[in-house]
Amino acid sequence: MNLICESQDVSDYLAVTAEVDHDHPMIAELTSKLAASSQDQADFVKQSHECYQRLTIGDTPDKSKPSFMLNDGF
Protein backbone atom coordinates (compact mmCIF):
# COMPACT_ATOMS: atom_id res chain seq x y z
CA MET A 1 0.00 0.00 0.00
CA ASN A 2 1.36 3.38 -0.97
CA LEU A 3 0.09 6.16 1.27
CA ILE A 4 0.43 9.75 0.11
CA CYS A 5 0.14 12.63 2.55
CA GLU A 6 -2.09 15.46 1.47
CA SER A 7 0.01 17.90 3.48
CA GLN A 8 3.60 18.03 4.65
CA ASP A 9 2.56 20.14 7.66
CA VAL A 10 1.87 17.84 10.63
CA SER A 11 -0.31 20.49 12.29
CA ASP A 12 -2.87 19.94 9.52
CA TYR A 13 -3.42 16.45 10.94
CA LEU A 14 -3.61 17.60 14.56
CA ALA A 15 -6.28 20.25 14.11
CA VAL A 16 -9.43 20.07 16.22
CA THR A 17 -12.48 19.04 14.20
CA ALA A 18 -16.01 17.91 15.00
CA GLU A 19 -14.74 14.31 14.85
CA VAL A 20 -11.48 14.89 16.75
CA ASP A 21 -12.11 17.17 19.69
CA HIS A 22 -9.01 16.72 21.80
CA ASP A 23 -9.56 20.17 23.30
CA HIS A 24 -12.83 19.08 24.96
CA PRO A 25 -12.78 19.97 28.69
CA MET A 26 -13.27 16.33 29.77
CA ILE A 27 -10.34 15.21 27.60
CA ALA A 28 -8.18 18.04 28.94
CA GLU A 29 -9.07 17.08 32.53
CA LEU A 30 -8.26 13.41 31.96
CA THR A 31 -5.01 14.34 30.25
CA SER A 32 -4.02 16.50 33.20
CA LYS A 33 -4.80 13.69 35.66
CA LEU A 34 -2.81 11.16 33.65
CA ALA A 35 0.12 13.55 33.32
CA ALA A 36 0.12 14.30 37.06
CA SER A 37 0.17 10.62 37.95
CA SER A 38 2.87 9.72 35.40
CA GLN A 39 6.52 9.27 36.31
CA ASP A 40 7.74 10.33 32.86
CA GLN A 41 6.62 10.63 29.25
CA ALA A 42 6.81 6.87 28.65
CA ASP A 43 4.60 6.24 31.68
CA PHE A 44 2.14 8.89 30.45
CA VAL A 45 1.91 7.17 27.06
CA LYS A 46 1.43 3.79 28.77
CA GLN A 47 -1.34 5.10 31.04
CA SER A 48 -3.04 6.87 28.13
CA HIS A 49 -3.01 3.68 26.07
CA GLU A 50 -4.38 1.62 28.96
CA CYS A 51 -7.17 4.17 29.47
CA TYR A 52 -7.96 4.02 25.75
CA GLN A 53 -8.09 0.23 25.90
CA ARG A 54 -10.54 0.30 28.82
CA LEU A 55 -12.79 2.62 26.82
CA THR A 56 -12.77 0.42 23.72
CA ILE A 57 -13.22 -2.94 25.43
CA GLY A 58 -16.59 -3.47 27.05
CA ASP A 59 -18.48 -6.44 28.41
CA THR A 60 -20.77 -6.45 25.40
CA PRO A 61 -20.60 -4.77 21.98
CA ASP A 62 -23.23 -2.21 22.97
CA LYS A 63 -21.02 -1.06 25.88
CA SER A 64 -17.88 -0.71 23.78
CA LYS A 65 -17.00 2.34 21.74
CA PRO A 66 -15.76 1.71 18.20
CA SER A 67 -12.02 2.21 18.04
CA PHE A 68 -12.36 4.67 15.16
CA MET A 69 -14.13 7.04 17.55
CA LEU A 70 -11.17 7.12 19.93
CA ASN A 71 -7.85 8.12 18.54
CA ASP A 72 -5.07 6.37 20.44
CA GLY A 73 -2.50 8.77 19.08
CA PHE A 74 1.18 8.17 19.18
mmCIF file as gemmi writes it, N, C-alpha and C atoms, coordinates in Angstrom:
data_model
loop_
_atom_site.group_PDB
_atom_site.id
_atom_site.type_symbol
_atom_site.label_atom_id
_atom_site.label_alt_id
_atom_site.label_comp_id
_atom_site.label_asym_id
_atom_site.label_entity_id
_atom_site.label_seq_id
_atom_site.pdbx_PDB_ins_code
_atom_site.Cartn_x
_atom_site.Cartn_y
_atom_site.Cartn_z
_atom_site.occupancy
_atom_site.B_iso_or_equiv
_atom_site.pdbx_formal_charge
_atom_site.auth_seq_id
_atom_site.auth_asym_id
_atom_site.pdbx_PDB_model_num
ATOM 1 N N . MET Axp A 1 ? 0.848 -1.167 0 1 0 ? 1 A 1
ATOM 2 C CA . MET Axp A 1 ? 0 0 0 1 0 ? 1 A 1
ATOM 3 C C . MET Axp A 1 ? 0.898 1.236 0 1 0 ? 1 A 1
ATOM 4 N N . ASN Axp A 2 ? 0.601 2.146 -0.866 1 0 ? 2 A 1
ATOM 5 C CA . ASN Axp A 2 ? 1.361 3.379 -0.973 1 0 ? 2 A 1
ATOM 6 C C . ASN Axp A 2 ? 0.498 4.53 -0.464 1 0 ? 2 A 1
ATOM 7 N N . LEU Axp A 3 ? 0.849 5.05 0.691 1 0 ? 3 A 1
ATOM 8 C CA . LEU Axp A 3 ? 0.095 6.162 1.271 1 0 ? 3 A 1
ATOM 9 C C . LEU Axp A 3 ? 0.75 7.48 0.886 1 0 ? 3 A 1
ATOM 10 N N . ILE Axp A 4 ? -0.07 8.43 0.508 1 0 ? 4 A 1
ATOM 11 C CA . ILE Axp A 4 ? 0.427 9.749 0.114 1 0 ? 4 A 1
ATOM 12 C C . ILE Axp A 4 ? -0.201 10.792 1.023 1 0 ? 4 A 1
ATOM 13 N N . CYS Axp A 5 ? 0.63 11.56 1.683 1 0 ? 5 A 1
ATOM 14 C CA . CYS Axp A 5 ? 0.136 12.628 2.553 1 0 ? 5 A 1
ATOM 15 C C . CYS Axp A 5 ? -0.421 13.767 1.709 1 0 ? 5 A 1
ATOM 16 N N . GLU Axp A 6 ? -1.529 14.319 2.164 1 0 ? 6 A 1
ATOM 17 C CA . GLU Axp A 6 ? -2.09 15.464 1.468 1 0 ? 6 A 1
ATOM 18 C C . GLU Axp A 6 ? -1.372 16.745 1.854 1 0 ? 6 A 1
ATOM 19 N N . SER Axp A 7 ? -0.704 16.724 3.007 1 0 ? 7 A 1
ATOM 20 C CA . SER Axp A 7 ? 0.006 17.902 3.478 1 0 ? 7 A 1
ATOM 21 C C . SER Axp A 7 ? 1.313 17.475 4.125 1 0 ? 7 A 1
ATOM 22 N N . GLN Axp A 8 ? 2.319 18.288 4.001 1 0 ? 8 A 1
ATOM 23 C CA . GLN Axp A 8 ? 3.6 18.029 4.654 1 0 ? 8 A 1
ATOM 24 C C . GLN Axp A 8 ? 3.65 18.673 6.041 1 0 ? 8 A 1
ATOM 25 N N . ASP Axp A 9 ? 2.63 19.446 6.385 1 0 ? 9 A 1
ATOM 26 C CA . ASP Axp A 9 ? 2.56 20.142 7.658 1 0 ? 9 A 1
ATOM 27 C C . ASP Axp A 9 ? 1.791 19.284 8.658 1 0 ? 9 A 1
ATOM 28 N N . VAL Axp A 10 ? 2.496 18.75 9.66 1 0 ? 10 A 1
ATOM 29 C CA . VAL Axp A 10 ? 1.875 17.842 10.632 1 0 ? 10 A 1
ATOM 30 C C . VAL Axp A 10 ? 0.727 18.512 11.386 1 0 ? 10 A 1
ATOM 31 N N . SER Axp A 11 ? 0.764 19.811 11.566 1 0 ? 11 A 1
ATOM 32 C CA . SER Axp A 11 ? -0.31 20.491 12.291 1 0 ? 11 A 1
ATOM 33 C C . SER Axp A 11 ? -1.652 20.369 11.569 1 0 ? 11 A 1
ATOM 34 N N . ASP Axp A 12 ? -1.627 20.158 10.266 1 0 ? 12 A 1
ATOM 35 C CA . ASP Axp A 12 ? -2.872 19.94 9.52 1 0 ? 12 A 1
ATOM 36 C C . ASP Axp A 12 ? -3.583 18.674 10.004 1 0 ? 12 A 1
ATOM 37 N N . TYR Axp A 13 ? -2.847 17.711 10.485 1 0 ? 13 A 1
ATOM 38 C CA . TYR Axp A 13 ? -3.421 16.447 10.941 1 0 ? 13 A 1
ATOM 39 C C . TYR Axp A 13 ? -3.759 16.462 12.429 1 0 ? 13 A 1
ATOM 40 N N . LEU Axp A 14 ? -3.354 17.499 13.133 1 0 ? 14 A 1
ATOM 41 C CA . LEU Axp A 14 ? -3.612 17.596 14.562 1 0 ? 14 A 1
ATOM 42 C C . LEU Axp A 14 ? -4.675 18.627 14.899 1 0 ? 14 A 1
ATOM 43 N N . ALA Axp A 15 ? -5.276 19.21 13.898 1 0 ? 15 A 1
ATOM 44 C CA . ALA Axp A 15 ? -6.281 20.251 14.114 1 0 ? 15 A 1
ATOM 45 C C . ALA Axp A 15 ? -7.539 19.664 14.755 1 0 ? 15 A 1
ATOM 46 N N . VAL Axp A 16 ? -8.177 20.466 15.599 1 0 ? 16 A 1
ATOM 47 C CA . VAL Axp A 16 ? -9.434 20.07 16.219 1 0 ? 16 A 1
ATOM 48 C C . VAL Axp A 16 ? -10.532 20.138 15.163 1 0 ? 16 A 1
ATOM 49 N N . THR Axp A 17 ? -11.327 19.091 15.106 1 0 ? 17 A 1
ATOM 50 C CA . THR Axp A 17 ? -12.477 19.039 14.199 1 0 ? 17 A 1
ATOM 51 C C . THR Axp A 17 ? -13.679 18.525 14.979 1 0 ? 17 A 1
ATOM 52 N N . ALA Axp A 18 ? -14.815 18.455 14.341 1 0 ? 18 A 1
ATOM 53 C CA . ALA Axp A 18 ? -16.006 17.906 14.999 1 0 ? 18 A 1
ATOM 54 C C . ALA Axp A 18 ? -15.789 16.444 15.383 1 0 ? 18 A 1
ATOM 55 N N . GLU Axp A 19 ? -14.997 15.726 14.599 1 0 ? 19 A 1
ATOM 56 C CA . GLU Axp A 19 ? -14.74 14.306 14.855 1 0 ? 19 A 1
ATOM 57 C C . GLU Axp A 19 ? -13.595 14.084 15.85 1 0 ? 19 A 1
ATOM 58 N N . VAL Axp A 20 ? -12.65 14.99 15.873 1 0 ? 20 A 1
ATOM 59 C CA . VAL Axp A 20 ? -11.482 14.886 16.751 1 0 ? 20 A 1
ATOM 60 C C . VAL Axp A 20 ? -11.451 16.138 17.616 1 0 ? 20 A 1
ATOM 61 N N . ASP Axp A 21 ? -11.998 15.997 18.818 1 0 ? 21 A 1
ATOM 62 C CA . ASP Axp A 21 ? -12.111 17.171 19.688 1 0 ? 21 A 1
ATOM 63 C C . ASP Axp A 21 ? -11.228 17.011 20.923 1 0 ? 21 A 1
ATOM 64 N N . HIS Axp A 22 ? -9.938 16.927 20.7 1 0 ? 22 A 1
ATOM 65 C CA . HIS Axp A 22 ? -9.009 16.717 21.799 1 0 ? 22 A 1
ATOM 66 C C . HIS Axp A 22 ? -8.895 17.922 22.722 1 0 ? 22 A 1
ATOM 67 N N . ASP Axp A 23 ? -9.552 19.007 22.405 1 0 ? 23 A 1
ATOM 68 C CA . ASP Axp A 23 ? -9.557 20.166 23.302 1 0 ? 23 A 1
ATOM 69 C C . ASP Axp A 23 ? -10.804 20.206 24.188 1 0 ? 23 A 1
ATOM 70 N N . HIS Axp A 24 ? -11.623 19.149 24.125 1 0 ? 24 A 1
ATOM 71 C CA . HIS Axp A 24 ? -12.826 19.078 24.958 1 0 ? 24 A 1
ATOM 72 C C . HIS Axp A 24 ? -12.418 19.122 26.436 1 0 ? 24 A 1
ATOM 73 N N . PRO Axp A 25 ? -13.151 19.842 27.282 1 0 ? 25 A 1
ATOM 74 C CA . PRO Axp A 25 ? -12.78 19.968 28.694 1 0 ? 25 A 1
ATOM 75 C C . PRO Axp A 25 ? -12.598 18.626 29.419 1 0 ? 25 A 1
ATOM 76 N N . MET Axp A 26 ? -13.411 17.629 29.108 1 0 ? 26 A 1
ATOM 77 C CA . MET Axp A 26 ? -13.267 16.328 29.767 1 0 ? 26 A 1
ATOM 78 C C . MET Axp A 26 ? -11.966 15.634 29.352 1 0 ? 26 A 1
ATOM 79 N N . ILE Axp A 27 ? -11.593 15.793 28.096 1 0 ? 27 A 1
ATOM 80 C CA . ILE Axp A 27 ? -10.343 15.212 27.603 1 0 ? 27 A 1
ATOM 81 C C . ILE Axp A 27 ? -9.163 15.939 28.249 1 0 ? 27 A 1
ATOM 82 N N . ALA Axp A 28 ? -9.249 17.258 28.315 1 0 ? 28 A 1
ATOM 83 C CA . ALA Axp A 28 ? -8.176 18.042 28.936 1 0 ? 28 A 1
ATOM 84 C C . ALA Axp A 28 ? -8.013 17.67 30.41 1 0 ? 28 A 1
ATOM 85 N N . GLU Axp A 29 ? -9.127 17.469 31.113 1 0 ? 29 A 1
ATOM 86 C CA . GLU Axp A 29 ? -9.072 17.084 32.525 1 0 ? 29 A 1
ATOM 87 C C . GLU Axp A 29 ? -8.431 15.704 32.692 1 0 ? 29 A 1
ATOM 88 N N . LEU Axp A 30 ? -8.84 14.75 31.882 1 0 ? 30 A 1
ATOM 89 C CA . LEU Axp A 30 ? -8.264 13.407 31.957 1 0 ? 30 A 1
ATOM 90 C C . LEU Axp A 30 ? -6.779 13.437 31.613 1 0 ? 30 A 1
ATOM 91 N N . THR Axp A 31 ? -6.412 14.212 30.619 1 0 ? 31 A 1
ATOM 92 C CA . THR Axp A 31 ? -5.006 14.342 30.246 1 0 ? 31 A 1
ATOM 93 C C . THR Axp A 31 ? -4.188 14.899 31.396 1 0 ? 31 A 1
ATOM 94 N N . SER Axp A 32 ? -4.718 15.912 32.061 1 0 ? 32 A 1
ATOM 95 C CA . SER Axp A 32 ? -4.018 16.503 33.203 1 0 ? 32 A 1
ATOM 96 C C . SER Axp A 32 ? -3.839 15.49 34.332 1 0 ? 32 A 1
ATOM 97 N N . LYS Axp A 33 ? -4.886 14.705 34.605 1 0 ? 33 A 1
ATOM 98 C CA . LYS Axp A 33 ? -4.802 13.69 35.662 1 0 ? 33 A 1
ATOM 99 C C . LYS Axp A 33 ? -3.766 12.626 35.314 1 0 ? 33 A 1
ATOM 100 N N . LEU Axp A 34 ? -3.781 12.175 34.064 1 0 ? 34 A 1
ATOM 101 C CA . LEU Axp A 34 ? -2.812 11.162 33.645 1 0 ? 34 A 1
ATOM 102 C C . LEU Axp A 34 ? -1.388 11.709 33.71 1 0 ? 34 A 1
ATOM 103 N N . ALA Axp A 35 ? -1.212 12.937 33.287 1 0 ? 35 A 1
ATOM 104 C CA . ALA Axp A 35 ? 0.121 13.548 33.318 1 0 ? 35 A 1
ATOM 105 C C . ALA Axp A 35 ? 0.621 13.699 34.756 1 0 ? 35 A 1
ATOM 106 N N . ALA Axp A 36 ? -0.27 14.102 35.66 1 0 ? 36 A 1
ATOM 107 C CA . ALA Axp A 36 ? 0.12 14.304 37.057 1 0 ? 36 A 1
ATOM 108 C C . ALA Axp A 36 ? 0.508 12.996 37.738 1 0 ? 36 A 1
ATOM 109 N N . SER Axp A 37 ? -0.11 11.906 37.315 1 0 ? 37 A 1
ATOM 110 C CA . SER Axp A 37 ? 0.172 10.62 37.951 1 0 ? 37 A 1
ATOM 111 C C . SER Axp A 37 ? 1.269 9.835 37.229 1 0 ? 37 A 1
ATOM 112 N N . SER Axp A 38 ? 1.836 10.407 36.189 1 0 ? 38 A 1
ATOM 113 C CA . SER Axp A 38 ? 2.868 9.72 35.403 1 0 ? 38 A 1
ATOM 114 C C . SER Axp A 38 ? 4.261 10.067 35.914 1 0 ? 38 A 1
ATOM 115 N N . GLN Axp A 39 ? 5.136 9.064 35.884 1 0 ? 39 A 1
ATOM 116 C CA . GLN Axp A 39 ? 6.517 9.274 36.314 1 0 ? 39 A 1
ATOM 117 C C . GLN Axp A 39 ? 7.338 9.993 35.251 1 0 ? 39 A 1
ATOM 118 N N . ASP Axp A 40 ? 7.026 9.723 33.977 1 0 ? 40 A 1
ATOM 119 C CA . ASP Axp A 40 ? 7.741 10.328 32.859 1 0 ? 40 A 1
ATOM 120 C C . ASP Axp A 40 ? 6.878 10.212 31.612 1 0 ? 40 A 1
ATOM 121 N N . GLN Axp A 41 ? 7.405 10.638 30.476 1 0 ? 41 A 1
ATOM 122 C CA . GLN Axp A 41 ? 6.622 10.629 29.245 1 0 ? 41 A 1
ATOM 123 C C . GLN Axp A 41 ? 6.221 9.216 28.835 1 0 ? 41 A 1
ATOM 124 N N . ALA Axp A 42 ? 7.119 8.255 29.005 1 0 ? 42 A 1
ATOM 125 C CA . ALA Axp A 42 ? 6.809 6.866 28.649 1 0 ? 42 A 1
ATOM 126 C C . ALA Axp A 42 ? 5.662 6.339 29.508 1 0 ? 42 A 1
ATOM 127 N N . ASP Axp A 43 ? 5.677 6.67 30.786 1 0 ? 43 A 1
ATOM 128 C CA . ASP Axp A 43 ? 4.599 6.244 31.684 1 0 ? 43 A 1
ATOM 129 C C . ASP Axp A 43 ? 3.285 6.918 31.296 1 0 ? 43 A 1
ATOM 130 N N . PHE Axp A 44 ? 3.346 8.18 30.904 1 0 ? 44 A 1
ATOM 131 C CA . PHE Axp A 44 ? 2.144 8.89 30.448 1 0 ? 44 A 1
ATOM 132 C C . PHE Axp A 44 ? 1.545 8.204 29.221 1 0 ? 44 A 1
ATOM 133 N N . VAL Axp A 45 ? 2.387 7.846 28.271 1 0 ? 45 A 1
ATOM 134 C CA . VAL Axp A 45 ? 1.907 7.172 27.063 1 0 ? 45 A 1
ATOM 135 C C . VAL Axp A 45 ? 1.29 5.825 27.436 1 0 ? 45 A 1
ATOM 136 N N . LYS Axp A 46 ? 1.936 5.088 28.339 1 0 ? 46 A 1
ATOM 137 C CA . LYS Axp A 46 ? 1.427 3.787 28.769 1 0 ? 46 A 1
ATOM 138 C C . LYS Axp A 46 ? 0.058 3.941 29.432 1 0 ? 46 A 1
ATOM 139 N N . GLN Axp A 47 ? -0.06 4.89 30.358 1 0 ? 47 A 1
ATOM 140 C CA . GLN Axp A 47 ? -1.337 5.104 31.04 1 0 ? 47 A 1
ATOM 141 C C . GLN Axp A 47 ? -2.428 5.548 30.065 1 0 ? 47 A 1
ATOM 142 N N . SER Axp A 48 ? -2.069 6.395 29.122 1 0 ? 48 A 1
ATOM 143 C CA . SER Axp A 48 ? -3.039 6.867 28.127 1 0 ? 48 A 1
ATOM 144 C C . SER Axp A 48 ? -3.537 5.706 27.279 1 0 ? 48 A 1
ATOM 145 N N . HIS Axp A 49 ? -2.618 4.84 26.883 1 0 ? 49 A 1
ATOM 146 C CA . HIS Axp A 49 ? -3.005 3.684 26.072 1 0 ? 49 A 1
ATOM 147 C C . HIS Axp A 49 ? -3.902 2.736 26.87 1 0 ? 49 A 1
ATOM 148 N N . GLU Axp A 50 ? -3.566 2.503 28.129 1 0 ? 50 A 1
ATOM 149 C CA . GLU Axp A 50 ? -4.385 1.625 28.962 1 0 ? 50 A 1
ATOM 150 C C . GLU Axp A 50 ? -5.778 2.206 29.171 1 0 ? 50 A 1
ATOM 151 N N . CYS Axp A 51 ? -5.866 3.509 29.344 1 0 ? 51 A 1
ATOM 152 C CA . CYS Axp A 51 ? -7.166 4.172 29.467 1 0 ? 51 A 1
ATOM 153 C C . CYS Axp A 51 ? -7.968 4.001 28.179 1 0 ? 51 A 1
ATOM 154 N N . TYR Axp A 52 ? -7.325 4.208 27.062 1 0 ? 52 A 1
ATOM 155 C CA . TYR Axp A 52 ? -7.961 4.025 25.752 1 0 ? 52 A 1
ATOM 156 C C . TYR Axp A 52 ? -8.482 2.606 25.604 1 0 ? 52 A 1
ATOM 157 N N . GLN Axp A 53 ? -7.673 1.619 26.012 1 0 ? 53 A 1
ATOM 158 C CA . GLN Axp A 53 ? -8.087 0.229 25.897 1 0 ? 53 A 1
ATOM 159 C C . GLN Axp A 53 ? -9.31 -0.056 26.759 1 0 ? 53 A 1
ATOM 160 N N . ARG Axp A 54 ? -9.369 0.504 27.953 1 0 ? 54 A 1
ATOM 161 C CA . ARG Axp A 54 ? -10.538 0.303 28.818 1 0 ? 54 A 1
ATOM 162 C C . ARG Axp A 54 ? -11.788 0.893 28.181 1 0 ? 54 A 1
ATOM 163 N N . LEU Axp A 55 ? -11.64 1.998 27.467 1 0 ? 55 A 1
ATOM 164 C CA . LEU Axp A 55 ? -12.791 2.62 26.816 1 0 ? 55 A 1
ATOM 165 C C . LEU Axp A 55 ? -13.283 1.826 25.613 1 0 ? 55 A 1
ATOM 166 N N . THR Axp A 56 ? -12.383 1.119 24.947 1 0 ? 56 A 1
ATOM 167 C CA . THR Axp A 56 ? -12.773 0.422 23.721 1 0 ? 56 A 1
ATOM 168 C C . THR Axp A 56 ? -13.157 -1.026 23.952 1 0 ? 56 A 1
ATOM 169 N N . ILE Axp A 57 ? -12.874 -1.554 25.136 1 0 ? 57 A 1
ATOM 170 C CA . ILE Axp A 57 ? -13.217 -2.943 25.425 1 0 ? 57 A 1
ATOM 171 C C . ILE Axp A 57 ? -14.308 -2.939 26.478 1 0 ? 57 A 1
ATOM 172 N N . GLY Axp A 58 ? -15.48 -3.413 26.113 1 0 ? 58 A 1
ATOM 173 C CA . GLY Axp A 58 ? -16.592 -3.475 27.051 1 0 ? 58 A 1
ATOM 174 C C . GLY Axp A 58 ? -17.04 -4.906 27.243 1 0 ? 58 A 1
ATOM 175 N N . ASP Axp A 59 ? -17.963 -5.105 28.157 1 0 ? 59 A 1
ATOM 176 C CA . ASP Axp A 59 ? -18.485 -6.436 28.411 1 0 ? 59 A 1
ATOM 177 C C . ASP Axp A 59 ? -19.272 -6.962 27.222 1 0 ? 59 A 1
ATOM 178 N N . THR Axp A 60 ? -19.982 -6.076 26.568 1 0 ? 60 A 1
ATOM 179 C CA . THR Axp A 60 ? -20.773 -6.447 25.399 1 0 ? 60 A 1
ATOM 180 C C . THR Axp A 60 ? -20.559 -5.395 24.329 1 0 ? 60 A 1
ATOM 181 N N . PRO Axp A 61 ? -20.824 -5.74 23.066 1 0 ? 61 A 1
ATOM 182 C CA . PRO Axp A 61 ? -20.597 -4.772 21.983 1 0 ? 61 A 1
ATOM 183 C C . PRO Axp A 61 ? -21.315 -3.442 22.176 1 0 ? 61 A 1
ATOM 184 N N . ASP Axp A 62 ? -22.497 -3.466 22.787 1 0 ? 62 A 1
ATOM 185 C CA . ASP Axp A 62 ? -23.231 -2.21 22.968 1 0 ? 62 A 1
ATOM 186 C C . ASP Axp A 62 ? -22.595 -1.311 24.025 1 0 ? 62 A 1
ATOM 187 N N . LYS Axp A 63 ? -21.704 -1.865 24.864 1 0 ? 63 A 1
ATOM 188 C CA . LYS Axp A 63 ? -21.02 -1.062 25.876 1 0 ? 63 A 1
ATOM 189 C C . LYS Axp A 63 ? -19.667 -0.56 25.394 1 0 ? 63 A 1
ATOM 190 N N . SER Axp A 64 ? -19.167 -1.115 24.321 1 0 ? 64 A 1
ATOM 191 C CA . SER Axp A 64 ? -17.876 -0.707 23.778 1 0 ? 64 A 1
ATOM 192 C C . SER Axp A 64 ? -18.053 0.452 22.825 1 0 ? 64 A 1
ATOM 193 N N . LYS Axp A 65 ? -17.008 1.252 22.714 1 0 ? 65 A 1
ATOM 194 C CA . LYS Axp A 65 ? -16.998 2.336 21.736 1 0 ? 65 A 1
ATOM 195 C C . LYS Axp A 65 ? -16.138 1.867 20.562 1 0 ? 65 A 1
ATOM 196 N N . PRO Axp A 66 ? -16.594 2.094 19.342 1 0 ? 66 A 1
ATOM 197 C CA . PRO Axp A 66 ? -15.758 1.707 18.198 1 0 ? 66 A 1
ATOM 198 C C . PRO Axp A 66 ? -14.407 2.391 18.258 1 0 ? 66 A 1
ATOM 199 N N . SER Axp A 67 ? -13.365 1.664 17.932 1 0 ? 67 A 1
ATOM 200 C CA . SER Axp A 67 ? -12.018 2.213 18.039 1 0 ? 67 A 1
ATOM 201 C C . SER Axp A 67 ? -11.793 3.411 17.127 1 0 ? 67 A 1
ATOM 202 N N . PHE Axp A 68 ? -12.546 3.523 16.041 1 0 ? 68 A 1
ATOM 203 C CA . PHE Axp A 68 ? -12.356 4.668 15.158 1 0 ? 68 A 1
ATOM 204 C C . PHE Axp A 68 ? -12.857 5.965 15.794 1 0 ? 68 A 1
ATOM 205 N N . MET Axp A 69 ? -13.647 5.835 16.869 1 0 ? 69 A 1
ATOM 206 C CA . MET Axp A 69 ? -14.125 7.041 17.551 1 0 ? 69 A 1
ATOM 207 C C . MET Axp A 69 ? -13.128 7.555 18.575 1 0 ? 69 A 1
ATOM 208 N N . LEU Axp A 70 ? -12.158 6.737 18.923 1 0 ? 70 A 1
ATOM 209 C CA . LEU Axp A 70 ? -11.174 7.118 19.928 1 0 ? 70 A 1
ATOM 210 C C . LEU Axp A 70 ? -9.804 7.015 19.31 1 0 ? 70 A 1
ATOM 211 N N . ASN Axp A 71 ? -9.165 8.122 19.173 1 0 ? 71 A 1
ATOM 212 C CA . ASN Axp A 71 ? -7.85 8.116 18.542 1 0 ? 71 A 1
ATOM 213 C C . ASN Axp A 71 ? -6.783 7.877 19.588 1 0 ? 71 A 1
ATOM 214 N N . ASP Axp A 72 ? -6.096 6.762 19.484 1 0 ? 72 A 1
ATOM 215 C CA . ASP Axp A 72 ? -5.067 6.373 20.444 1 0 ? 72 A 1
ATOM 216 C C . ASP Axp A 72 ? -3.835 7.261 20.336 1 0 ? 72 A 1
ATOM 217 N N . GLY Axp A 73 ? -3.614 7.831 19.226 1 0 ? 73 A 1
ATOM 218 C CA . GLY Axp A 73 ? -2.5 8.774 19.078 1 0 ? 73 A 1
ATOM 219 C C . GLY Axp A 73 ? -1.194 8.14 18.753 1 0 ? 73 A 1
ATOM 220 N N . PHE Axp A 74 ? -0.195 8.462 19.498 1 0 ? 74 A 1
ATOM 221 C CA . PHE Axp A 74 ? 1.182 8.17 19.181 1 0 ? 74 A 1
ATOM 222 C C . PHE Axp A 74 ? 1.407 6.696 19.235 1 0 ? 74 A 1
